[in-house]
Amino acid sequence: MTDEPEITTLGTTLVYQNRWMRVREDAIRWRDGSTGIYGVVEKPDFVAILPREADGSVHLVEQYRYPIGRRVWEFPQGAWEGKPEADPLEVARGELREETGLVAGRMTYAGRFFQGYGYSTQACHVFLAEALSQGEASLEQEEQGLVTRRVPAAEFERMLRDGEIEDSTTLAVLALLRAKGLLP
């Protein structure tokens, strides 16, 4: 094995930027000397929360996702683009309250994963929220139309089996929490 990096960045061009993301194109050289380009989406890390009641029911949110042109069910999730340095626990508590109105008496951090490291820098921090109490939701403009629903455990399992839950983050959160023994 050589000390030479597998890929060397030769230059970077900013292609697009808005408040949620930056897209750049890097000129690169592979270890064998060949060159090419790599597109990278830079987004701040985000959080995803599984809000779970003592009876095993979970809270899901449904919202319209423009890129696929339809409404989908998922766990509450989000980022604070204006505060990318914020503590993930603070973001998780804020996103949970914002989207569902729920306040968690106990938040358990389960870890993080990358959403799509083949094209993006963004990672997801995973939390289990328990000992829930209901408050008022406070949706952002981009979340208009978002609804939240408490789903009994058996119905949630059916939604998973029947493919009604298609959000990769929700599926990964569930898998991580189960793998860590935080869910039955």
C-alpha positions in Angstrom: 0.0 0.0 0.0 1.3 3.4 -0.9 1.1 6.6 1.1 -0.3 8.4 -1.9 -4.0 9.3 -1.5 -6.5 7.4 -3.5 -7.9 10.6 -5.0 -6.3 14.1 -5.0 -8.3 17.2 -5.5 -6.8 19.4 -8.2 -9.4 22.2 -8.1 -12.9 23.1 -7.0 -15.6 25.1 -8.7 -18.8 26.2 -6.9 -21.6 25.3 -9.3 -24.7 26.2 -7.2 -25.5 27.6 -3.7 -28.7 28.4 -1.8 -29.5 28.5 2.0 -29.9 24.7 2.1 -26.9 23.4 0.1 -23.8 24.0 -2.0 -23.0 22.0 -5.1 -19.4 21.9 -6.2 -17.5 20.1 -9.0 -14.0 18.9 -8.1 -11.3 18.2 -10.7 -9.6 15.1 -9.4 -6.7 12.7 -10.0 -6.8 9.1 -9.1 -3.8 7.3 -7.7 -3.1 5.8 -11.2 -2.7 9.3 -12.6 -6.0 9.4 -14.5 -8.1 12.5 -14.0 -11.8 13.2 -13.8 -14.5 15.2 -12.0 -16.5 14.5 -8.9 -19.8 16.3 -8.0 -20.3 16.9 -4.3 -23.4 18.2 -2.5 -22.5 20.0 0.7 -25.3 20.1 3.3 -25.2 20.5 7.0 -25.8 17.5 9.2 -29.4 16.8 10.1 -31.2 14.9 12.8 -33.9 12.3 12.7 -36.0 11.4 15.7 -38.1 8.3 16.5 -40.8 9.6 18.9 -42.0 6.5 20.8 -44.8 6.2 23.3 -44.8 3.8 26.2 -47.3 1.5 24.4 -44.9 1.2 21.4 -46.8 3.6 19.1 -44.7 6.0 17.1 -45.3 9.5 15.8 -44.8 10.0 12.1 -45.1 13.1 9.9 -46.4 13.2 6.4 -45.4 15.9 4.0 -45.2 16.7 0.3 -41.8 16.0 -1.1 -41.4 18.1 -4.2 -38.6 16.0 -5.9 -40.8 12.9 -6.1 -44.1 14.8 -6.4 -46.1 13.3 -3.6 -46.7 13.0 0.1 -44.8 10.5 2.2 -44.7 9.3 5.8 -41.4 9.6 7.8 -39.9 10.2 11.2 -39.5 13.9 12.1 -36.2 15.2 10.8 -34.4 18.4 9.9 -31.4 20.7 10.1 -30.8 24.2 11.3 -29.1 25.6 8.1 -28.6 28.9 9.8 -26.9 27.3 12.8 -24.8 24.4 11.4 -22.7 24.3 14.6 -25.7 23.7 16.8 -25.6 20.7 19.2 -27.5 17.8 17.5 -29.4 17.2 20.7 -30.6 20.8 20.7 -31.6 20.5 17.0 -33.4 17.2 17.7 -35.4 18.7 20.5 -36.2 21.7 18.3 -37.2 19.8 15.2 -39.4 17.4 17.3 -41.2 20.3 18.9 -41.5 22.3 15.6 -42.9 19.4 13.5 -45.0 17.6 16.0 -45.4 19.8 19.1 -43.9 17.0 21.2 -41.5 17.5 24.0 -39.4 14.6 25.1 -38.6 13.9 28.7 -35.8 11.6 27.5 -33.7 11.7 24.4 -31.3 8.9 23.7 -28.6 9.4 21.1 -28.0 6.3 19.0 -25.3 7.4 16.6 -25.0 8.8 13.1 -24.8 7.7 9.5 -24.2 9.3 6.2 -27.2 9.7 4.0 -25.5 9.4 0.7 -21.7 9.6 0.9 -21.3 8.8 -2.8 -22.4 12.4 -3.6 -23.0 14.3 -0.3 -21.2 15.3 2.9 -24.4 15.3 5.0 -24.7 13.0 8.0 -27.7 12.2 10.1 -27.7 12.1 13.9 -30.3 9.6 15.3 -32.3 10.1 18.5 -35.0 8.1 20.3 -37.5 10.4 22.0 -39.5 9.0 24.9 -41.6 10.3 27.9 -43.4 12.5 25.5 -45.8 15.3 26.3 -47.9 17.2 23.7 -47.4 20.9 23.0 -48.0 23.1 20.0 -46.3 22.5 16.6 -44.6 25.5 15.0 -44.1 24.7 11.3 -41.8 26.6 9.0 -43.1 28.0 5.7 -41.4 25.1 3.8 -43.3 22.6 6.0 -46.8 23.9 5.2 -49.2 21.0 4.9 -47.1 18.8 7.2 -49.3 16.6 9.4 -48.4 14.4 12.3 -50.0 11.2 13.4 -49.6 8.8 16.3 -49.4 5.3 14.7 -50.0 2.1 16.8 -47.0 -0.3 16.7 -48.9 -3.0 14.7 -50.0 -0.5 12.1 -46.4 0.9 11.8 -45.0 -2.6 11.3 -47.7 -3.2 8.6 -46.8 0.2 6.9 -43.1 -1.0 6.8 -44.1 -4.5 5.4 -46.4 -3.0 2.8 -43.9 -0.4 1.5 -45.8 2.6 2.8 -42.7 3.8 4.5 -40.2 4.6 1.6 -38.0 7.2 3.3 -34.5 5.9 3.5 -33.7 7.9 6.6 -36.7 6.5 8.5 -35.7 3.0 7.6 -32.1 3.6 8.6 -33.1 5.2 11.9 -35.3 2.2 12.7 -32.6 -0.3 11.8 -29.9 1.5 13.9 -32.2 1.8 16.9 -33.1 -1.9 16.7 -29.5 -3.0 16.1 -28.5 -1.0 19.3 -31.2 -2.8 21.3 -33.1 0.5 21.9 -36.3 -0.9 20.4 -38.0 -4.2 20.8 
